């Protein structure tokens, strides 16, 4: 949809509508090309990339859970150079803004990735995943502490002029403080939430189901937590917030917009219904018509307390 009433601005990137794909659930875009019209999407966020290719974790690494999915893929990816050489040319064919999700084991790796991506004219922006192990801090994720989160964002900000979206972990004590720290460090927008750490046990074998023991919980089960965190953060920061977590249909997406999100990302729903993003865009359109709303902005932050 190209009607200006659906357009939103995400940290300097103009989206034709507020529905994006969540990293790790949409491959590199081509995987869905025969299933939906990629030009209809507000934005595409590709599978998380590292400096070098990564095989991820050993299987089993994904399992369905009540109202959701538990995964320990381990950020398997082809690496930034293979993406540029093999995947980016396909994405250039579409009018939809492309965001590259990046992660690193050290601050320097994040910075080097940002510098490499800064050279790519066809990339609209970066999503910085700070829910990754910080090797120098004993395996603690960068995103669980204000100082570490800010350090990553500052390092990336120095190496690129592209808009920065920072993806926050929900596995923290105070999500608002983390959000403020990355805003102060130079983030142009914030996406939340990433998955919630969980595990499953095979009671017959008395062993964890996942080879990695723990994994990330996503899907409808985490929606109330995600919605609460988006509402909390949107009230406290001045930059756009992108809502993620259990968005399966238009009603879910609209709830996030009402809570204060400027846009949403659709993740686990893509595995259940490959057309989920398109259905959600059409559902928002129908809701706005029913409510006689002229702009999608009339929904954003319209919660009544």
C-alpha positions in Angstrom: 0.0 0.0 0.0 1.5 3.4 -1.0 -1.3 5.6 0.4 0.4 8.2 2.5 -2.1 7.6 5.3 -0.1 4.4 6.1 3.3 5.9 6.0 5.5 6.0 9.1 9.0 7.4 9.7 11.4 5.1 11.5 14.4 7.1 12.5 14.7 8.7 9.1 13.5 5.8 6.9 10.1 6.3 5.3 8.0 3.1 5.4 5.0 2.7 3.1 3.2 1.0 6.0 4.1 0.1 9.6 4.5 -3.7 9.0 8.0 -5.1 8.9 9.5 -8.6 9.0 11.4 -9.7 12.1 15.0 -10.8 11.6 15.5 -14.6 11.7 12.0 -15.4 10.6 12.1 -14.2 7.0 15.4 -15.5 5.7 17.1 -13.1 3.3 13.8 -12.2 1.6 14.0 -14.5 -1.5 12.5 -17.4 0.6 9.1 -15.6 0.6 9.2 -14.1 -2.9 6.9 -16.7 -4.4 4.5 -16.5 -1.5 3.9 -12.7 -1.2 4.6 -9.5 -3.0 7.6 -8.1 -1.1 6.8 -4.6 -2.5 3.8 -4.5 -0.2 5.8 -4.7 3.0 6.8 -1.7 5.1 10.3 -3.0 5.6 12.4 -6.2 5.4 14.9 -7.0 8.1 17.1 -9.9 7.0 18.5 -12.7 9.0 21.1 -11.6 11.5 24.6 -11.3 10.0 28.1 -11.6 11.5 31.5 -10.7 10.0 32.2 -14.4 9.2 29.8 -17.2 8.4 28.4 -19.1 11.4 27.0 -22.6 11.5 24.9 -21.9 14.6 24.1 -24.4 17.2 23.8 -28.2 16.7 20.3 -29.8 16.4 17.8 -30.2 17.8 17.5 -26.5 17.9 13.8 -25.7 17.5 10.6 -27.0 19.1 7.0 -26.0 19.2 5.6 -25.0 22.6 2.1 -24.2 23.8 1.3 -20.8 22.2 4.7 -20.4 20.8 8.1 -21.7 19.6 11.4 -22.3 21.4 14.5 -21.9 19.2 18.3 -22.1 19.7 19.4 -21.6 16.1 22.4 -19.8 17.3 22.3 -17.0 14.8 23.4 -19.3 11.9 24.2 -17.1 8.9 26.3 -16.8 5.7 28.3 -13.8 6.8 28.3 -10.2 5.6 30.4 -10.8 2.4 28.4 -13.7 1.2 25.2 -11.7 1.8 26.6 -8.7 -0.2 27.8 -11.0 -3.1 24.9 -13.5 -3.2 21.7 -12.0 -1.6 21.7 -8.2 -1.9 21.3 -8.0 -5.6 17.9 -9.8 -5.4 16.6 -7.4 -2.7 17.6 -4.4 -4.9 14.6 -5.2 -7.1 12.0 -4.1 -4.6 10.8 -0.7 -3.4 10.7 -2.0 0.2 13.5 -0.6 2.5 16.0 -3.2 3.6 17.5 -3.3 7.0 20.5 -5.5 7.9 20.4 -7.1 11.4 23.9 -7.4 12.8 25.5 -9.0 15.8 29.0 -9.5 17.2 30.9 -11.2 19.9 32.9 -8.0 20.7 32.3 -4.3 20.3 34.9 -4.2 17.5 33.0 -6.8 15.5 29.8 -4.6 15.7 31.8 -1.6 14.6 33.5 -3.4 11.7 30.1 -4.7 10.4 28.7 -1.2 10.6 31.6 0.2 8.6 31.1 -2.5 5.9 27.4 -1.9 5.6 27.8 1.9 5.5 29.2 1.4 2.0 26.0 -0.3 0.7 23.8 2.3 -0.9 20.9 -0.2 -1.3 20.6 -0.8 2.5 18.3 1.6 4.3 19.5 1.0 7.8 20.8 -1.3 10.5 19.2 -3.2 13.3 21.7 -3.8 16.0 21.0 -6.9 17.9 22.5 -6.4 21.4 21.0 -9.7 22.8 24.3 -11.5 22.1 26.9 -13.0 24.3 29.6 -10.6 25.3 32.7 -12.8 25.3 34.8 -10.4 27.3 32.1 -10.1 30.0 31.8 -13.8 30.8 28.9 -14.6 28.4 26.6 -11.9 29.5 24.5 -10.3 26.7 25.5 -6.8 25.8 21.8 -5.8 26.1 21.4 -6.5 29.8 23.4 -3.6 31.1 23.1 0.1 30.3 26.9 0.7 29.9 27.5 -2.3 27.7 24.5 -1.6 25.5 25.5 2.1 25.1 29.1 1.1 24.3 28.0 -1.1 21.4 25.6 1.6 20.0 28.3 4.3 20.3 30.8 2.2 18.4 28.4 1.5 15.6 27.2 5.1 15.5 30.8 6.2 14.9 31.2 3.9 11.9 28.0 4.6 9.9 25.7 7.4 9.0 22.8 5.0 8.3 19.8 5.0 10.6 20.3 2.7 13.6 17.6 0.6 15.0 18.6 -1.2 18.3 16.9 -4.4 19.2 16.5 -4.9 23.0 16.4 -8.0 25.1 13.5 -8.6 27.5 15.7 -10.5 29.8 16.6 -7.5 31.9 15.5 -5.9 35.2 14.5 -2.5 33.8 13.9 -2.3 30.0 13.3 1.5 30.2 16.8 2.2 31.5 18.3 0.1 28.7 16.2 1.9 26.1 17.3 5.3 27.4 20.9 4.3 27.4 20.8 3.3 23.7 18.9 6.4 22.8 21.5 8.5 24.4 24.2 6.6 22.6 22.8 7.4 19.2 20.0 5.0 18.3 17.5 6.4 15.8 14.8 3.9 16.8 14.3 0.9 19.2 12.8 -2.5 18.4 11.5 -4.7 21.2 11.3 -7.4 22.3 13.7 -10.1 21.4 12.9 -13.6 22.6 12.5 -14.6 26.3 14.9 -17.3 27.5 13.2 -20.6 28.2 13.7 -24.4 28.1 11.8 -27.6 27.6 12.6 -31.0 29.1 11.8 -34.5 27.7 10.6 -36.2 30.8 11.1 -39.7 29.4 14.8 -39.0 28.7 15.1 -36.5 31.6 17.1 -34.3 29.2 16.6 -30.9 27.7 14.9 -31.0 24.4 17.2 -28.5 22.8 20.9 -29.4 22.4 21.7 -25.9 23.6 19.6 -26.6 26.7 17.9 -23.2 26.6 16.5 -21.2 23.8 14.4 -18.1 22.9 10.7 -18.3 23.4 8.6 -16.4 20.8 5.0 -16.4 19.6 1.6 -15.6 21.2 2.9 -16.6 24.7 5.1 -13.6 24.9 2.7 -11.0 23.5 1.5 -9.6 26.9 5.1 -9.1 28.1 6.1 -7.5 24.8 3.1 -5.2 24.8 3.8 -4.1 28.3 7.5 -3.3 27.6 6.6 -1.4 24.4 4.1 0.7 26.3 6.7 1.4 29.0 9.5 2.3 26.6 7.4 4.4 24.2 6.4 6.7 27.0 10.0 7.4 28.0 12.0 7.8 24.8 11.7 10.4 22.0 12.7 8.0 19.2 10.3 5.6 17.4 9.6 2.3 18.9 9.0 -0.9 16.9 6.9 -3.5 18.6 7.8 -7.2 18.3 6.4 -10.3 20.1 3.5 -12.6 19.4 2.0 -10.5 16.6 -0.1 -13.1 14.7 -2.8 -10.9 13.2 -4.0 -7.4 12.6 -5.6 -7.1 16.0 -2.3 -7.9 17.7 -0.4 -5.3 15.5 -3.0 -2.7 16.2 -2.7 -3.2 20.0 1.1 -2.5 19.7 0.4 0.7 17.7 -2.1 1.8 20.3 0.4 1.1 23.1 2.9 3.5 21.4 4.7 1.6 18.7 5.3 3.4 15.5 5.7 0.1 13.6 5.7 -3.6 14.2 7.7 -6.6 13.2 6.1 -9.9 12.4 8.1 -13.0 13.3 6.9 -16.4 14.4 3.6 -15.8 12.5 5.6 -16.2 9.2 6.1 -19.9 10.0 2.4 -20.5 10.6 1.1 -18.3 7.8 3.5 -17.1 5.1 1.0 -14.4 4.2 0.8 -13.1 7.8 2.4 -9.7 7.0 0.1 -9.0 4.1 -3.0 -10.1 6.1 -1.9 -7.7 8.9 -1.4 -4.8 6.5 -4.9 -5.4 5.0 -6.4 -5.8 8.5 -5.0 -2.5 9.7 -6.5 -0.9 6.6 -9.9 -2.4 7.3 -9.7 -1.3 11.0 -8.9 2.3 10.0 -11.8 2.4 7.6 -14.1 1.0 10.2 -12.9 3.6 12.8 -12.9 6.5 10.3 -9.2 7.1 10.8 -7.4 9.3 8.2 -3.8 8.5 9.3 -2.2 5.5 10.9 -0.6 8.1 13.2 -4.1 8.4 14.8 -3.6 4.9 16.2 -0.1 5.3 17.5 0.0 6.0 21.2 -3.8 6.3 21.4 -4.1 4.2 24.5 -6.5 5.5 27.1 -5.4 5.1 30.7 
